[in-house]
Amino acid sequence: MGSPLSTEHTPHPGSAAGTAAPGGLTALLACVALLLGSFGDEMAQVTFALSLTEDPSLAVMSALLASGLAGGVAASPCAPALLTRIGVRGLIVAVFTMESLVIVAAGLLDAFAGYALAAFVLGFLGSLLWSAVMVLLPSLARREADLGRMNRAVQTVRNLGYVVGPALGGVLYAKAQGVAALWGIGVVMLLAAATAGSTLRRMAADGADVPAAGRSRGGRAVLSLPGLLRLPGMTRAVSPLVVTVLTTSMLNVVLILFVREELGYGADDYGLVVSTLSIGLVLGPLALAKPCARFGEPAGAALSAAVIGAALIAMSAGAGLWWLVAAALVAGCANGVQNTLMSTYVMAVVPADRREQYMPAYVLILQSSVLVGFLTAGLFQVRHSGAVLFACGCAAAAAGVTGALLNRGVRASSTYERNEEAHV
């Protein structure tokens, strides 16, 4: 494996040499905005599900989840044009504002059709949001090391919303019930919009390179999945991630059946396993992503995929509750590390004049993989859940080991330098 390259003098991933990274207060406000948005979205999804449990149906719950995933897939082709015409700041504020209105409207309709439509729109808007964030972050970073640090913070805050949001949503629903709960969540999203707008204005005032409306630096503002995959080494870097997203999506569907039906544990035991998995998602980017990046971002992400595979294989053994909890923690940490390293790599190596076209393509890869994994899991019967977990673990481990070997020595900083030289 090649020796680590110093990032102290790595060229700035953004396009402006004078760009300043966000200061302490600005960075704090940015995290607050993302946290409120992540909380609000997860709280809304939980409230939709709880509102429909009065007439429980597995098909209804599956349709609700599929609606959100389909919305995320549908958003990516629209993202490049919106990023160019509205700009990053306008799009982020518009997304939070629209989410607030959609959540309140869903509460007024108070029916499955309204919740399914709201889930689709929220999935659509959420995909736009993360496309915008992936365009913004490399514009703010002076160096690849700064980009890695900022992305670790963003991923930690985002995953924290996944952990705390459902719990807060459940408490709010119990206290206020459906319509009132959704109105309260709508207020949270309006606060996120106001905080995000204020933060982005501060960034611009401080000299940060916030991509503005009308700045189409790469020609037509259209999604370019082939263009992203044609970047040097991108296909072999992303492939292990695709396999892992497929397998972890299947895990999300199969795990409840495996724990409750095949192993016979109670709902509280299942909740403990899922909570531990979510805690791992928070701890991974925060504590482990930086050490794993020393292998190179693609190789580190691939090794994380191999660890996820090993954890899924361990889960499938069903050796006891605490064995499941330990395996879930390992899988969550590795999943958080993989997501962080790969998104950092993609943001660093995509040329500045192609971010509006390529970042939504990367989000499309992730969303499509989640949807395919979810649909694939539905093809199996309950009694096969343990075998499905084992097969998913084997697939993720094989993809991870292969990816680590193929991506030895590849680093975001060195790849970025080659891309810059090619465009001179």
PAKOL-473368 format. One record per residue (C-alpha): x, y, z; residue number from 1. Coordinates in Angstrom, 1 decimal, padded with zeros to 4 digits. Layout:
// residues N
SITE      c1      c2      c3   nr
SITE       X       Y       Z  NUM
...
END
This chain:
// residues 424
SITE      c1      c2      c3   nr
SITE   000.0   000.0   000.0    1
SITE   001.3   003.4  -001.0    2
SITE   002.6   005.8   001.7    3
SITE   000.2   008.4   003.0    4
SITE   000.3   011.7   001.2    5
SITE   000.5   014.8   003.3    6
SITE  -002.7   016.9   003.1    7
SITE  -001.1   020.0   004.6    8
SITE  -000.5   021.5   001.1    9
SITE  -003.2   019.7  -000.8   10
SITE  -004.9   022.0  -003.3   11
SITE  -008.3   023.4  -002.1   12
SITE  -011.1   021.3  -003.4   13
SITE  -013.2   024.4  -004.0   14
SITE  -012.8   026.8  -006.9   15
SITE  -011.8   029.9  -005.1   16
SITE  -008.4   030.2  -003.5   17
SITE  -009.6   032.7  -001.0   18
SITE  -012.5   030.6   000.4   19
SITE  -012.7   030.6   004.2   20
SITE  -013.9   027.6   006.1   21
SITE  -016.9   028.4   008.4   22
SITE  -016.0   029.9   011.8   23
SITE  -017.1   028.4   015.1   24
SITE  -020.5   030.1   015.4   25
SITE  -021.3   029.6   011.8   26
SITE  -020.4   026.0   011.9   27
SITE  -022.5   025.5   015.1   28
SITE  -025.5   027.1   013.4   29
SITE  -025.0   024.9   010.3   30
SITE  -025.0   021.8   012.6   31
SITE  -028.2   023.1   014.4   32
SITE  -030.0   023.6   011.0   33
SITE  -029.0   020.1   009.8   34
SITE  -030.0   018.6   013.2   35
SITE  -033.4   020.2   013.2   36
SITE  -034.0   019.1   009.6   37
SITE  -032.9   015.6   010.3   38
SITE  -035.0   015.4   013.5   39
SITE  -038.0   016.9   011.8   40
SITE  -037.9   014.5   008.9   41
SITE  -037.5   011.4   011.1   42
SITE  -040.2   012.6   013.5   43
SITE  -042.6   013.1   010.6   44
SITE  -042.0   009.6   009.2   45
SITE  -042.6   008.0   012.6   46
SITE  -045.8   010.1   013.1   47
SITE  -047.1   009.0   009.7   48
SITE  -046.5   005.3   010.7   49
SITE  -048.1   005.7   014.1   50
SITE  -051.1   007.4   012.7   51
SITE  -051.7   004.4   010.4   52
SITE  -051.3   001.8   013.2   53
SITE  -055.0   002.2   014.1   54
SITE  -055.7   000.0   011.1   55
SITE  -052.4  -002.1   011.0   56
SITE  -051.3  -003.6   007.7   57
SITE  -047.8  -004.7   006.6   58
SITE  -048.7  -003.7   003.0   59
SITE  -049.6  -000.2   004.1   60
SITE  -046.3   000.2   006.1   61
SITE  -044.3  -001.1   003.1   62
SITE  -046.0   001.2   000.7   63
SITE  -045.3   004.2   003.1   64
SITE  -041.6   003.3   003.1   65
SITE  -041.4   002.7  -000.6   66
SITE  -043.0   006.1  -001.3   67
SITE  -040.2   007.9   000.5   68
SITE  -037.6   005.9  -001.4   69
SITE  -039.3   006.4  -004.7   70
SITE  -039.3   010.2  -004.0   71
SITE  -035.6   010.1  -003.4   72
SITE  -034.9   008.4  -006.7   73
SITE  -037.2   010.7  -008.6   74
SITE  -035.4   013.8  -007.2   75
SITE  -031.9   013.2  -008.6   76
SITE  -032.7   014.1  -012.3   77
SITE  -034.3   017.3  -011.1   78
SITE  -031.4   018.4  -008.8   79
SITE  -028.9   019.7  -011.3   80
SITE  -031.3   022.2  -012.9   81
SITE  -032.6   023.3  -009.4   82
SITE  -029.1   023.7  -008.1   83
SITE  -028.1   025.9  -011.1   84
SITE  -031.3   028.0  -011.2   85
SITE  -031.9   028.5  -007.5   86
SITE  -028.4   028.1  -006.1   87
SITE  -027.4   026.1  -003.0   88
SITE  -028.6   028.6  -000.5   89
SITE  -032.0   029.1  -002.1   90
SITE  -032.5   025.4  -002.5   91
SITE  -031.6   024.4   001.0   92
SITE  -034.0   027.0   002.5   93
SITE  -036.7   026.1   000.0   94
SITE  -036.4   022.4   000.9   95
SITE  -036.8   023.0   004.7   96
SITE  -039.7   025.4   004.0   97
SITE  -041.5   023.0   001.7   98
SITE  -041.0   020.1   004.1   99
SITE  -042.8   022.2   006.8  100
SITE  -045.7   022.9   004.5  101
SITE  -046.0   019.2   003.3  102
SITE  -045.9   017.9   006.9  103
SITE  -048.7   020.3   008.0  104
SITE  -050.8   019.4   004.9  105
SITE  -050.4   015.7   005.6  106
SITE  -051.8   016.4   009.1  107
SITE  -054.8   018.1   007.6  108
SITE  -055.6   015.2   005.2  109
SITE  -055.0   012.6   008.0  110
SITE  -055.4   009.6   005.6  111
SITE  -053.1   007.0   004.1  112
SITE  -053.2   008.6   000.7  113
SITE  -052.1   011.9   002.2  114
SITE  -049.3   010.3   004.3  115
SITE  -048.0   008.3   001.3  116
SITE  -047.9   011.4  -000.9  117
SITE  -046.2   013.3   001.9  118
SITE  -043.7   010.6   002.3  119
SITE  -042.9   010.7  -001.5  120
SITE  -042.5   014.5  -001.4  121
SITE  -040.3   014.4   001.8  122
SITE  -038.1   011.7   000.1  123
SITE  -037.9   013.9  -003.0  124
SITE  -037.0   017.0  -000.9  125
SITE  -034.5   015.1   001.3  126
SITE  -032.6   013.9  -001.8  127
SITE  -032.4   017.5  -003.1  128
SITE  -031.1   018.6   000.3  129
SITE  -028.2   016.1   000.4  130
SITE  -027.3   016.9  -003.2  131
SITE  -027.1   020.5  -002.2  132
SITE  -025.0   019.7   000.8  133
SITE  -022.6   017.7  -001.3  134
SITE  -022.2   020.6  -003.7  135
SITE  -021.7   023.1  -000.8  136
SITE  -019.1   021.3   001.4  137
SITE  -016.2   021.1  -001.1  138
SITE  -016.8   024.7  -001.9  139
SITE  -016.1   025.7   001.7  140
SITE  -013.0   023.5   002.3  141
SITE  -009.5   024.9   002.0  142
SITE  -007.9   021.5   001.8  143
SITE  -009.0   017.9   001.5  144
SITE  -008.3   017.5   005.2  145
SITE  -010.8   020.3   006.0  146
SITE  -013.4   018.6   003.8  147
SITE  -012.9   015.3   005.7  148
SITE  -013.4   017.1   009.0  149
SITE  -016.5   018.9   007.9  150
SITE  -018.0   015.8   006.4  151
SITE  -017.5   013.8   009.5  152
SITE  -019.4   016.5   011.5  153
SITE  -022.2   016.5   008.9  154
SITE  -022.5   012.7   008.8  155
SITE  -022.5   012.6   012.7  156
SITE  -025.3   015.2   012.9  157
SITE  -027.3   013.5   010.2  158
SITE  -027.1   010.1   011.8  159
SITE  -027.9   011.6   015.2  160
SITE  -031.2   012.7   013.7  161
SITE  -031.8   009.0   012.7  162
SITE  -031.3   008.0   016.3  163
SITE  -033.1   010.7   018.3  164
SITE  -035.8   011.7   015.7  165
SITE  -037.9   008.5   016.0  166
SITE  -037.9   008.6   019.8  167
SITE  -038.9   012.3   019.8  168
SITE  -041.6   011.6   017.2  169
SITE  -043.0   008.8   019.4  170
SITE  -043.1   011.0   022.5  171
SITE  -044.7   013.9   020.6  172
SITE  -047.3   011.6   019.1  173
SITE  -048.2   010.2   022.5  174
SITE  -048.5   013.7   024.0  175
SITE  -050.2   015.5   021.1  176
SITE  -051.6   012.8   018.7  177
SITE  -051.5   012.9   014.9  178
SITE  -052.5   016.4   013.6  179
SITE  -051.2   018.4   016.4  180
SITE  -047.9   016.4   016.4  181
SITE  -047.4   017.1   012.7  182
SITE  -048.1   020.8   013.1  183
SITE  -045.4   020.8   015.8  184
SITE  -043.0   019.1   013.5  185
SITE  -043.8   021.7   010.8  186
SITE  -042.7   024.4   013.2  187
SITE  -039.4   022.5   013.7  188
SITE  -038.8   022.5   010.0  189
SITE  -039.5   026.2   009.7  190
SITE  -036.9   026.8   012.4  191
SITE  -034.5   024.7   010.3  192
SITE  -035.2   026.8   007.3  193
SITE  -034.6   030.1   009.2  194
SITE  -031.4   028.8   010.8  195
SITE  -030.1   027.5   007.5  196
SITE  -030.8   030.8   005.7  197
SITE  -029.1   032.8   008.4  198
SITE  -026.1   030.4   008.4  199
SITE  -025.6   030.6   004.7  200
SITE  -025.8   034.4   004.7  201
SITE  -023.1   034.5   007.4  202
SITE  -021.0   032.1   005.2  203
SITE  -021.3   034.4   002.2  204
SITE  -020.6   037.5   004.3  205
SITE  -017.4   035.8   005.7  206
SITE  -016.2   035.2   002.1  207
SITE  -017.2   031.6   001.7  208
SITE  -017.7   030.3  -001.8  209
SITE  -021.5   029.4  -001.6  210
SITE  -022.5   028.3  -005.1  211
SITE  -025.0   030.9  -006.3  212
SITE  -028.0   030.8  -008.7  213
SITE  -027.3   030.9  -012.4  214
SITE  -023.7   029.6  -012.0  215
SITE  -023.7   026.8  -014.5  216
SITE  -020.0   026.1  -014.8  217
SITE  -020.2   022.8  -016.5  218
SITE  -022.5   023.4  -019.5  219
SITE  -026.1   022.0  -019.4  220
SITE  -027.5   021.4  -015.9  221
SITE  -028.4   017.8  -016.4  222
SITE  -027.7   014.7  -014.3  223
SITE  -024.7   012.8  -015.6  224
SITE  -024.3   009.3  -014.1  225
SITE  -022.0   008.1  -016.9  226
SITE  -019.9   011.2  -016.4  227
SITE  -019.5   010.4  -012.7  228
SITE  -018.6   006.8  -013.3  229
SITE  -016.0   007.8  -016.0  230
SITE  -013.9   009.7  -013.5  231
SITE  -010.7   007.8  -012.9  232
SITE  -011.2   004.9  -010.5  233
SITE  -014.7   005.9  -009.5  234
SITE  -016.5   002.7  -010.6  235
SITE  -014.2   000.4  -008.6  236
SITE  -014.4   002.8  -005.6  237
SITE  -018.2   003.0  -005.6  238
SITE  -018.9  -000.7  -006.3  239
SITE  -018.4  -002.0  -002.8  240
SITE  -020.6   000.8  -001.5  241
SITE  -023.5  -000.3  -003.8  242
SITE  -023.3  -003.9  -002.6  243
SITE  -023.2  -002.8   001.0  244
SITE  -026.2  -000.4   000.6  245
SITE  -028.1  -003.2  -001.0  246
SITE  -027.3  -005.6   001.9  247
SITE  -027.9  -003.2   004.7  248
SITE  -031.2  -002.2   003.1  249
SITE  -032.2  -005.8   003.1  250
SITE  -031.0  -006.0   006.7  251
SITE  -033.5  -003.2   007.7  252
SITE  -036.4  -005.3   006.3  253
SITE  -035.2  -008.8   007.4  254
SITE  -033.9  -007.9   010.9  255
SITE  -037.3  -007.6   012.6  256
SITE  -038.5  -010.9   011.2  257
SITE  -035.2  -012.6   012.2  258
SITE  -035.2  -011.3   015.7  259
SITE  -038.9  -011.6   016.4  260
SITE  -040.0  -014.6   014.4  261
SITE  -037.0  -016.9   013.9  262
SITE  -035.2  -016.2   017.2  263
SITE  -038.4  -015.5   019.2  264
SITE  -037.2  -012.4   021.0  265
SITE  -039.6  -009.7   022.2  266
SITE  -040.2  -006.2   020.8  267
SITE  -038.0  -004.6   023.5  268
SITE  -035.1  -006.9   022.5  269
SITE  -035.6  -005.9   018.8  270
SITE  -035.6  -002.2   019.9  271
SITE  -032.3  -002.7   021.7  272
SITE  -030.7  -004.2   018.6  273
SITE  -031.9  -001.5   016.3  274
SITE  -031.0   001.3   018.8  275
SITE  -027.4  -000.2   019.1  276
SITE  -027.2  -000.2   015.3  277
SITE  -028.2   003.4   015.2  278
SITE  -025.7   004.4   017.9  279
SITE  -023.0   002.8   015.8  280
SITE  -023.9   005.0   012.9  281
SITE  -023.2   008.0   015.1  282
SITE  -020.0   006.7   016.7  283
SITE  -018.5   005.6   013.4  284
SITE  -018.0   008.9   011.7  285
SITE  -017.1   010.6   014.9  286
SITE  -014.5   008.2   016.2  287
SITE  -013.3   005.9   013.5  288
SITE  -013.6   007.6   010.1  289
SITE  -010.3   009.6   010.4  290
SITE  -008.2   006.6   011.4  291
SITE  -009.7   004.5   008.6  292
SITE  -009.0   007.2   006.1  293
SITE  -005.3   006.5   006.5  294
SITE  -005.8   003.5   004.2  295
SITE  -007.1   005.9   001.6  296
SITE  -010.8   006.7   001.4  297
SITE  -011.9   004.1  -001.1  298
SITE  -009.9   001.3   000.5  299
SITE  -011.0   002.3   004.0  300
SITE  -014.6   002.3   002.9  301
SITE  -014.2  -001.1   001.3  302
SITE  -012.6  -002.5   004.5  303
SITE  -015.6  -001.1   006.4  304
SITE  -017.8  -003.0   003.9  305
SITE  -015.9  -006.2   004.8  306
SITE  -016.5  -005.5   008.5  307
SITE  -020.2  -005.0   007.9  308
SITE  -020.3  -008.3   006.1  309
SITE  -018.6  -010.1   009.0  310
SITE  -021.1  -008.5   011.4  311
SITE  -024.1  -009.7   009.4  312
SITE  -022.7  -013.2   009.3  313
SITE  -022.3  -013.0   013.1  314
SITE  -025.9  -011.8   013.4  315
SITE  -027.1  -014.7   011.3  316
SITE  -025.6  -017.2   013.8  317
SITE  -028.2  -016.0   016.4  318
SITE  -025.9  -017.0   019.3  319
SITE  -027.8  -014.8   021.9  320
SITE  -029.2  -011.3   022.4  321
SITE  -026.0  -009.7   023.5  322
SITE  -024.2  -011.3   020.5  323
SITE  -026.8  -009.6   018.3  324
SITE  -026.3  -006.3   020.1  325
SITE  -022.5  -006.5   019.7  326
SITE  -022.7  -007.4   016.0  327
SITE  -025.2  -004.5   015.5  328
SITE  -022.9  -002.0   017.1  329
SITE  -020.0  -003.2   014.9  330
SITE  -022.2  -003.1   011.7  331
SITE  -023.4   000.4   012.6  332
SITE  -020.0   001.8   013.2  333
SITE  -018.6   000.3   010.0  334
SITE  -021.6   001.6   008.0  335
SITE  -021.1   005.1   009.3  336
SITE  -017.4   005.0   008.5  337
SITE  -018.1   003.7   004.9  338
SITE  -020.7   006.4   004.2  339
SITE  -018.4   009.1   005.5  340
SITE  -015.3   008.1   003.7  341
SITE  -017.0   007.5   000.3  342
SITE  -018.9   010.8   000.4  343
SITE  -015.7   012.6   001.3  344
SITE  -013.9   010.9  -001.6  345
SITE  -016.6   011.7  -004.1  346
SITE  -016.8   015.4  -003.0  347
SITE  -013.0   015.7  -003.2  348
SITE  -012.5   014.2  -006.7  349
SITE  -015.4   015.6  -008.6  350
SITE  -014.2   018.7  -010.5  351
SITE  -015.7   021.9  -009.3  352
SITE  -017.4   022.6  -012.7  353
SITE  -019.2   019.3  -012.6  354
SITE  -020.5   019.2  -009.0  355
SITE  -024.1   020.2  -009.9  356
SITE  -024.2   017.3  -012.4  357
SITE  -022.3   014.6  -010.6  358
SITE  -023.3   015.0  -006.9  359
SITE  -027.0   014.2  -007.6  360
SITE  -025.8   011.2  -009.6  361
SITE  -024.0   009.9  -006.6  362
SITE  -027.2   010.4  -004.5  363
SITE  -029.1   008.6  -007.1  364
SITE  -026.8   005.6  -006.9  365
SITE  -027.4   005.4  -003.1  366
SITE  -031.2   005.9  -003.3  367
SITE  -031.6   003.4  -006.1  368
SITE  -029.5   000.8  -004.2  369
SITE  -031.7   001.3  -001.1  370
SITE  -034.9   000.9  -003.1  371
SITE  -033.6  -002.3  -004.8  372
SITE  -032.5  -003.8  -001.5  373
SITE  -035.8  -003.1   000.1  374
SITE  -037.7  -004.7  -002.8  375
SITE  -035.4  -007.7  -003.0  376
SITE  -035.9  -008.4   000.7  377
SITE  -039.6  -008.7   000.1  378
SITE  -039.1  -011.7  -002.2  379
SITE  -038.1  -014.0   000.7  380
SITE  -040.2  -015.8   003.3  381
SITE  -039.9  -015.3   007.0  382
SITE  -038.3  -018.7   007.6  383
SITE  -035.4  -017.7   005.3  384
SITE  -034.5  -014.5   007.2  385
SITE  -031.4  -016.0   008.8  386
SITE  -030.1  -017.4   005.5  387
SITE  -030.8  -014.0   003.9  388
SITE  -028.7  -012.3   006.6  389
SITE  -025.9  -014.8   006.1  390
SITE  -025.9  -014.4   002.3  391
SITE  -025.9  -010.6   002.6  392
SITE  -022.9  -010.8   005.0  393
SITE  -021.0  -013.0   002.5  394
SITE  -021.8  -010.6  -000.4  395
SITE  -020.7  -007.5   001.6  396
SITE  -017.5  -009.1   002.9  397
SITE  -016.5  -010.3  -000.6  398
SITE  -017.2  -006.9  -002.1  399
SITE  -015.3  -005.2   000.7  400
SITE  -012.2  -007.4   000.4  401
SITE  -012.1  -007.1  -003.4  402
SITE  -012.6  -003.4  -003.2  403
SITE  -009.8  -002.9  -000.7  404
SITE  -007.4  -004.8  -003.0  405
SITE  -008.5  -002.9  -006.1  406
SITE  -008.3   000.6  -004.4  407
SITE  -004.9   000.2  -002.6  408
SITE  -003.1   003.5  -002.4  409
SITE  -006.0   005.6  -003.9  410
SITE  -006.6   008.8  -002.0  411
SITE  -008.9   011.8  -002.4  412
SITE  -006.0   014.3  -002.3  413
SITE  -003.9   012.5  -005.0  414
SITE  -006.9   011.9  -007.2  415
SITE  -007.9   015.5  -007.0  416
SITE  -004.5   016.6  -008.0  417
SITE  -004.6   014.5  -011.1  418
SITE  -008.1   015.8  -012.0  419
SITE  -006.8   019.4  -011.6  420
SITE  -003.8   018.7  -013.9  421
SITE  -006.1   017.2  -016.5  422
SITE  -008.2   020.4  -016.6  423
SITE  -005.4   022.9  -016.8  424
END
